Amino acid sequence: MPLRPVAIAFDVIETLMPLEPLRDRFTAVGLPPHLLELWFTRTLRDGIALAATGDYAPFGEVAAQALRTVSGYQVDEAGIARVLAGLSELPAHPDVLPAARLLAGAGMRMACLTNGSAAVTGAFVQRAGLGGYVERVISVQEAGTWKPPAAAYRHAATVLGVEPGRLALVAAHAWDCHGASRAGLTTGWVSRLEREYSPIFAPPDVTGRDLTEVARRLLDLPGPPPPATSGHRGGLHRQLPEGRWPNATSEVLPMPATPRVSSAPLLADADQPRALLAGGHPRVKFSSRELPSGATVMILKSCSVSMTQPGSGPTRSRSTGWAARLPRRAPEPGGEPPMEDMCPRRCWTRASPASPRRWATRPGSSC
């Protein structure tokens, strides 16, 4: 079963941006509008043919030659340039930005993986308002091959520093999902272009009518088991669990978007649990991608810590000197909160469900 990815690479042309606005440019140079689909299909065919034989040519060159061919060489070079210039002005599909916001809210890293040029795609990312969400534009030119050979997808995983199995490709093309699947990636297919997924290809891991639905289903995939722990009493030395917690809402001051505790000594006077927020202690360092926004790190004096996360089983850290309070879901009316952090010796617990920031020492505790 596929695992929830830690990063998502989006195909760009027809997945994030529609080609429909180019149709007017076809008619402006005297070409019938129906040639739009034939031109792009031929562009993909020729690029994939080069990849199949171990060769490569940039998207612009392949697209220009495909346009000359489908036009019967009836359009001059100025007309070819006029049509292709429209690629630099294409808008985003209306579901792109909502999907990006949803993924960013869950701490998901995002990139673009395109057969097109990095310059045109980078300009699109900024024009569409995605600059704050997409951390990297990856062109297949870097890998020296068009998609769908595995090298293109594995190059993206290498660039992003993740294992192929923890990277997802989202595309509107079944052949693209097939290539990514064969390269070991998780796949998400949006049906707005092709309507039905072709049964000749490996099935996608998730599907959706729009990108928001695909994004939500990728986030709903199960996470990996917690990493093994080992350590000493000297300080924080273990990465906190990564992942997404459904319906999580913050009830504490938020940390940076997706922090990770990397190292910090125990507080010398840790007679009570301490909530360390970002910047709350000069010796605590935070880096990226491991903890959802709104989490709090609790420093305990010396005991094992059991954490029950919404939607998953307990995570136990033995004598590491920390616990994590994750954003908890709202309780049912009149009910107990669905998450509790507690030392197994029952030394520390919340004073009351109504006061989640207050903690109390149980009688007879030994911590």
N, C-alpha and C positions, 0 to 999 in steps of 0.2 A: 504494500500500500504506500502511495506517495506521502512524503512528509510535508508539513507546512514549510514553504521556502523562507529563506532569510533575505532573498533579493529577487526582484522580478525584472526581466528584460522585455521590453515591448518592441515588437515589430512596428514599423512606422507607417509605410505607404499602404493605405487602405485599412490599417488597424487604428492608427491615431489620426491620420489625415485622409480625407476623401479626395479622389481624383476628379470628381464631377466638375469642379470649377474650370478644369482644363478644356472642357467640351467647347466652350465659347471660343477658345483660342484655335481649336481645330477649324471651326467654321470661318474664323477671321482670316485664315490663310487659304481658304478655298477647299478644305477637306470636309467630307461628310462627317457628321458628329459621331456616327456609330464606329468610326475608326479608333476612337479613344480606347475601347476595350481591346481591340485587336492589337493596337500599338503596345499597350502595357503587357499583354500576354506574350507578344513576341519578344519584348525586352526581357521578361523573366525567362523565357525559353532559351534565348541566346546566352544570357548570363549563367544559367544552370548548365547549359551545354559546355561552356568554358570550364566551369567547376568540375564537371564530370570527366574532363580530359586533363585535369591538373593545371589549367590555365586561368588567367584572370585578366579582366579589363574593367576600368572604372565604369560606374553606372552611367555617367554622362555620355561616354563614348558609345556604350551599348544602346542606350535609349535614343541617341541621335541617329545611329545607323538603322535601328528598327523603324524609326519614323520615316526615314528616307525610303525604306523598303515598302512599308505598307501604303505610302503615298504614291507609289509607282514612280518615284523620283520626279514628281511634278511640283514639288515645293523647293524653293531655293534655300540657301543656307541662312539667309535672314529670317525666313519663315520658320525654319527648324529652330533657330535660336529663340524666336518669339514664343513658340509653343513651350519649349523647355524652360524658359524663364518663368513660366507660371508655377513651376514646382517650388519656387522660392516665395510664393505668395499664398500657398494653400493654407486653409484654416484647420483647426482641430475639430474632430467630431464633438458634438455637445456632451457626450458622456465621459470625455477624457479627463477633464479637470475634477469632476466629482469623484471619479475612481482614484485619481492621484491623491486627493485629500483623504479619502477613506484609508488608503494604504499608508500614507504618511502618519495618520493618526494612530495606526497600529505599529508604528516603528519600522515599517518595511522600507528597505532600500530599493531604489528604482533606477533603471538605466534604459537606454534605447539601443537596440541591435538592428542595424539597417543594412540592406543591400545598397542604399543610396550613399551620398557623400556625407562626411561628417560636418562640412560647412553648412550645407543646406539643412541638414537635420538640426544642427545646433541653433541656427536661426529660427527654425520652426519652434523649437523648445522654448526659446525666449518669447517669441511672438504669441504663443499659446498660453503664456503664464505658467509654464512648467519648470522654469529655471530653479525655483526653490525646492523642487521635488526630484528632478532627474539629476543624479550625481555624475553621470558619465554618458556621453554619446559614443557608441562603439560602432564604427563602420567595418564592414567585412573586408575593406581594403587592408586593415591591420592584419587580418588572418591570411590574406592572399587568396581568398576563395569566396565566391558567393554562397549564401545559404542555398540548399540544405545540407551539404557535407558536414560531418560532425566537427571538423576543425573549427568552423565558424562559431558554433555554440560553445565549444570547450574553451576557445579563446576568450569569449565573454566571461565565462566562469573564472578563468585565470586572472583577467583584468580586475574583476570584482573581488577576488580573493576568497571565493567560496568553492565548495565541492560541486560538481555538476548536479548531483542529486538534491542540493539545497538551493538551486537556481531554477526559477520558472520562466518559461517563455510564454508570452501572451500574444496571440496573432489572430488575424481574421482569415488566414489561409490554412487549409488542412495540410497541404504539403509542408508548410513551415513547422507546424506542430509535429508532424511525422518526423521530420529531420531532427528536431529538438529531442523528441522522445527517444529516438535511436542513439542520440548522444548522451543519454542518461539524465536529461532535464525533466522536471515537472512541466506539464503543459496546460495552458488555458486557451480555449477557443471561443471567440465571440462570433455569433452566428449571423450578424446583421448583413454580411456580404454574401455568403454562400448558401445561407438558409439551412441546408442539410450537410452534415459532415460526411465526407466520402468514405464508404466502408473499405476502400482499398488501402487506406492508411491506418497506422496505429492509432487507436482511439485516444482522445485527449483525456487528461486527468479530471479536468473540470470544464464545463461549458456554461455559457450564459448568453442571453439575448443582447446584453450590452456590457460594456467594460466594468461597470459598477457591480453587476451580478457576478461576473467572472472574478473580480477582485475579492468580493465577499466570500465566494466559495473557496478561493485559494487560502484565505485567512482562516477558514473553518477546517482546513486539513489538520490532522493531528500533529503535534510537535514531537520532537525526539525525546527519548528518556533522559532524565537529568544526568549530567556528567558525574562520574565518580569523584569523590572528594578525598583529600588527604591533607593533613596540615598540622600546625602547632599552635600553641597559645599566643604566639607573638603578635598576631595581627590578622588582618583580613588578607586572604591569599587565594581565594577561590572566586571564579566568575559566578555571578548570580545567574539563575536560569533565564534563558531567553524565551520569548514567546508572546502570545497575545491571549488576553483573558476576555471572553465574550462579555459584553455589556458592562465593562469595567468603567467605573466613574471615580475620579480622584476625590479623596476626602482629606488630603493633606496638601501642604504646599508642594507644587510640582517641581521635580528636578528638571535638568535640561532634557531635550526631546527624548533621547534614548540612552541614558547613562549606564555605565558599568563601573562598579567599584574595582579598582585595580590593586590598591594597597593602602593600608593605614594601620598604625599601631593601635592597640586597645587603649582606651582612656584610663589613666591611672586611677581615677576616682569613679570607676564605673560601678557604683553601688546601685544605680537604677539604669534601666535601658535608656539609651540616648538615641534620639532621632537625628541622624546626620543628613541635612539637606545640602544641596549643591552649594558650596561656598561656606557651609556652616562650620567647618572645621578645616584649618589650614593644611592639615596633613592628609586629607582625603583627596584622592585624585580620581577623576571620572573620565572615562573614554566612551566610545560609541557602541551602540547596537545590541546591548544585552538586556536592558531592563525597560519596561514600558514607562511612559510618562506618568507621574503621580506616585511612583513607588517611594518607599522610605526605607533606609537601612537602619536597623536596630543593632546597637552594640550591647552585647550581653557580657557579663563578667567571666563566666566559665561554665558552660553547660552545653548540651546538645540542643538543637533547635529544630522543631518540627513546624513546617509551613504547609498549610492546606490551601491550594490555589483553586479558584473557581474553575470548574470544568475538568479538573485533573486530580490525581491522587496526591498524597503528602510527599514533600521533598524534605529529606533529612540531612542536616549538616552537623557532624559530630565534632564538638570542641573547637569550632573554628572561630568562635567569638563574634558571630554576626547572625542576624536574621533579616529577612526582608518582609516588610509590610507592603503587599501589593494592593493596587486599587481594588476595593471590594464592591461587589454588586449591592444595589439597594436591597434591604431586607423586605420580606413580606410584611404587610401591615401587622404590627403587634408581634412579629416573630424575631428570632435571633438573627444576627448578621450571618451570612453564609460563609464567612471566612474568619479564621481565628489563628493567630500566631501565639504559640505557647511553648515554653520550655517543657520537655517531657517529664522533668521532675515536678512540674506544676508550680515552679517558683514564681514565674512571671505570667501574668495574664491581664487582659483589659479590665479596668475597674468596672465598666459597665458598657453594654452595647450602645447606650445613648451617648457615651463620652469616649469615642474611639481613640482619642489622643491621650487619655489618662491610663496609667498603668499602676498596678498595685502588687505588693509582695504578699504571697500567701503565707498564712501562719505555719511555722515549722519549716520554712524553706531553708535549703542549704546552700543556695548559690551566693 
